[in-house]
């Protein structure tokens, strides 16, 4: 657990407060994949991003976490394509 996760968990135990939601998407189809100028790296990155989830798939997950009742805390949401191997 990270220090942020431990701090958030401590806050949750001290008083009823929603303190930590972690949204963990896999590769998201966006311009980040275009950043490498090294050809070998570019090939690996492009192959990885063939499985990327669309960027507009992340927003509904964030909205889901935010719209929960005040007494409900969403700790983690993992977003992956159905074909992702890891």
N, C-alpha and C positions, 0 to 999 in steps of 0.2 A: 504494500500500500504506500502510496506517495505521501509526502508530508501534508499536501493539500487534502488528500482523502482522509488522513488521520485527523487533521484539524476539523474538517467538516463532520466527521463521525463524532468527534468529541462535542462539538456544538449541538449536534442532534440529541446527544444523551443529556446535555445540561438543560436544554430548553427545547420545546417543540418548534423548531424552525427548519424550513427547507433550505439547506445550505449547499448542496452539491448534486448536480446532475452532470454526468459525463456522457457526451454524445461521441461515439467512436465509429466514424465511417471508415470503410476500406478506401480504396482508390476512388476518388470522385472525379468525374470527367470535367476537367477545367484546364486552364492555361498552364498550370504548374508542370504538366507533362512536357511542355515545350521548352523547358529551361536548360536542358543539357546540350552542349555543343559537341561533346565527345560522341563519336559515331557508335562505339560499342555500348556505351551507356544509353544512348538514345534508343538503340534497338531493344535493349532489355526493358527500358521504361515503357516504350510503346507497346510491347507485348503484354506487360503487366496491366496497362491501362485499357487493353481490349476488353477486360472484364469490369471496367469502371462503372460505378452507378451514376446515373444522371444527377447533376447538381440539384435539380429541382426535386429530387427524392429526399433530400436531407431536411428541407424546411418543414414538411409535415411531421417528421419525428421530433423536431425541436418544438413545434406547436403542441404536439401531444404532451410533452413533458411540462410545458408551461401552463396548459389549460387544466391541469389536474386540480382537484379540490385542495384547499389550503392545508388540510391535514394529511395529504398524501405526498410522499416524496419519491420521485423516480431517481434511482441511483445511477443506472447505466442503460444506455441504448447502443447496441452494436448494429451497424448497417453494413450488409454485405450482399453481393449478388448471389443468386442461387447457384451459380456455377463456380464461385470462388473456391479454390482448393485449400486455402489456409485461413 
